[in-house]
Amino acid sequence: MATDRRSNTVKDKEQLATPIGLYVLGEISLGKAAERAGVTRWEMEVILQEAGVELQLGPQSMDELEDEVDVALDIE
């Protein structure tokens, strides 16, 4: 799964299992998954795509979108 470029950072699949699982469950963001795996955000995108995981970018439902809008309005 790891390429030569990442081989020094990503030791094995076990190191990726937890961040991938948490990302799939929606518990952590792409950036946090990358941080936990010890790779860049862009490398994590590739890792997830190679694992067949659909990227979850942005709100996934109207409720999530409304929550994001409410938070943004509260910031002002």
Rosetta silent file (secondary structure, phi, psi, omega in degrees, C-alpha in Angstrom):
SEQUENCE: MATDRRSNTVKDKEQLATPIGLYVLGEISLGKAAERAGVTRWEMEVILQEAGVELQLGPQSMDELEDEVDVALDIE
SCORE:     score description
SCORE:     0.000 S_00000001
   1 L     0.000  -41.565 -179.148    0.000    0.000    0.000 S_00000001
   2 L   -81.395  142.035  177.018    2.793    2.455    0.821 S_00000001
   3 L   -88.681  169.958  179.043    4.914    3.774   -1.986 S_00000001
   4 H   -57.020  -38.796 -177.852    8.681    4.173   -1.844 S_00000001
   5 H   -62.691  -32.330 -177.914    8.238    7.891   -1.215 S_00000001
   6 H   -99.098   -3.533 -170.514    6.162    7.188    1.882 S_00000001
   7 L   -59.831  -30.525  178.175    7.966    4.066    3.066 S_00000001
   8 L   -74.821  -24.909 -176.775    9.931    5.917    5.742 S_00000001
   9 L   -94.189  -47.564 -177.908    6.775    7.516    7.149 S_00000001
  10 L   -97.978  106.094 -174.113    4.138    4.825    6.786 S_00000001
  11 L   -72.286  -44.534 -178.074    5.550    1.692    8.350 S_00000001
  12 L  -164.596  178.819 -177.934    2.729   -0.712    7.590 S_00000001
  13 H   -64.399  -30.226 -179.990   -0.999   -1.148    7.158 S_00000001
  14 H   -62.317  -35.172  179.480   -1.548   -1.338   10.919 S_00000001
  15 H   -66.230  -25.045 -178.846   -0.354    2.254   11.248 S_00000001
  16 H   -92.427  -20.609 -171.967   -3.079    3.263    8.777 S_00000001
  17 H   -58.036  -48.994 -177.273   -5.940    1.159   10.129 S_00000001
  18 H   -65.784  -50.547  179.398   -7.021    3.453   12.950 S_00000001
  19 H   -61.007  -38.927  178.833   -6.880    6.751   11.034 S_00000001
  20 H   -65.075  -45.319 -179.393   -8.678    5.220    8.048 S_00000001
  21 H   -61.006  -44.850  179.264  -11.335    3.683   10.283 S_00000001
  22 H   -65.151  -37.314  178.130  -11.938    6.916   12.172 S_00000001
  23 H   -65.253  -46.517 -179.542  -12.126    8.846    8.897 S_00000001
  24 H   -60.156  -38.772  179.458  -14.625    6.385    7.405 S_00000001
  25 L   -75.931   -7.661  179.934  -16.783    6.661   10.525 S_00000001
  26 L    80.242   15.136 -178.267  -16.696   10.433   10.256 S_00000001
  27 L   -80.261  -28.575  179.282  -14.967   10.780   13.618 S_00000001
  28 L  -135.635  159.308  179.751  -11.969   12.701   12.242 S_00000001
  29 L   -81.730  171.664  176.266  -11.241   14.886    9.243 S_00000001
  30 H   -59.150  -43.716  179.671   -8.958   14.089    6.343 S_00000001
  31 H   -62.302  -42.545  178.573   -6.302   16.342    7.856 S_00000001
  32 H   -67.261  -37.686  177.004   -6.499   14.626   11.249 S_00000001
  33 H   -62.129  -43.291  178.528   -6.336   11.198    9.595 S_00000001
  34 H   -62.241  -44.101  179.993   -3.199   12.282    7.742 S_00000001
  35 H   -59.516  -45.924 -179.912   -1.685   13.633   10.939 S_00000001
  36 H   -66.646  -31.195  179.583   -2.332   10.367   12.783 S_00000001
  37 H   -83.015  -13.644  179.598   -0.904    8.355    9.881 S_00000001
  38 L    79.302   29.430  179.382    2.177   10.557    9.712 S_00000001
  39 L  -129.732  172.056  176.042    1.643   11.646    6.101 S_00000001
  40 L   -76.256  164.826  177.812    0.548   14.800    4.317 S_00000001
  41 H   -58.770  -40.269 -177.872   -3.101   15.501    3.594 S_00000001
  42 H   -70.644  -36.710  175.147   -2.472   14.851   -0.102 S_00000001
  43 H   -66.242  -37.044  178.899   -0.747   11.547    0.589 S_00000001
  44 H   -65.276  -37.178  175.536   -3.697   10.563    2.784 S_00000001
  45 H   -57.136  -46.168 -179.523   -6.081   11.260   -0.098 S_00000001
  46 H   -64.209  -44.481  179.533   -4.106    8.831   -2.249 S_00000001
  47 H   -58.696  -45.570  179.977   -3.979    6.227    0.534 S_00000001
  48 H   -64.687  -42.806  178.785   -7.748    6.447    1.006 S_00000001
  49 H   -63.350  -41.480  178.364   -8.412    6.241   -2.730 S_00000001
  50 H   -64.707  -28.920  178.797   -6.108    3.211   -3.025 S_00000001
  51 L   -84.891   -1.995  179.009   -8.040    1.615   -0.150 S_00000001
  52 L    80.789   19.131 -179.569  -11.319    2.239   -1.969 S_00000001
  53 L   -91.532  129.242  177.217  -12.548    4.823    0.537 S_00000001
  54 L   -76.078  129.901 -179.927  -14.747    7.579   -0.836 S_00000001
  55 L   -69.060  138.359 -179.198  -13.488   10.996    0.227 S_00000001
  56 L  -109.351   87.348 -177.588  -15.886   12.933    2.437 S_00000001
  57 L  -107.084  124.514  179.959  -15.286   16.548    1.527 S_00000001
  58 L    81.080  178.643 -178.796  -17.725   19.160    2.764 S_00000001
  59 L   -63.929  143.165 -177.636  -21.115   18.628    4.373 S_00000001
  60 L   -99.861   -7.049 -179.687  -22.751   15.300    3.634 S_00000001
  61 L  -151.788  169.227  176.658  -26.344   16.344    4.324 S_00000001
  62 H   -63.474  -37.048  178.337  -28.562   19.400    4.569 S_00000001
  63 H   -61.547  -43.926  177.832  -28.371   19.160    8.363 S_00000001
  64 H   -63.935  -40.738  178.564  -24.567   19.293    8.246 S_00000001
  65 H   -62.742  -45.268  178.820  -24.712   22.212    5.830 S_00000001
  66 H   -62.504  -38.739  177.072  -27.134   24.097    8.083 S_00000001
  67 H   -62.185  -42.335  179.347  -24.873   23.422   11.076 S_00000001
  68 H   -65.174  -39.760  178.309  -21.891   24.855    9.186 S_00000001
  69 H   -64.543  -44.059  179.059  -23.904   27.933    8.194 S_00000001
  70 H   -59.584  -43.429  178.731  -25.028   28.443   11.812 S_00000001
  71 H   -63.134  -44.481  179.899  -21.433   28.247   13.023 S_00000001
  72 H   -62.416  -39.700  179.107  -20.296   30.694   10.339 S_00000001
  73 H   -67.879  -32.907  178.856  -23.060   33.146   11.249 S_00000001
  74 H   -70.645  -24.429 -179.228  -22.135   32.943   14.935 S_00000001
  75 H   -69.785  -34.791 -176.813  -18.541   33.905   14.111 S_00000001
  76 L   -65.961    0.000    0.000  -19.602   37.269   12.680 S_00000001
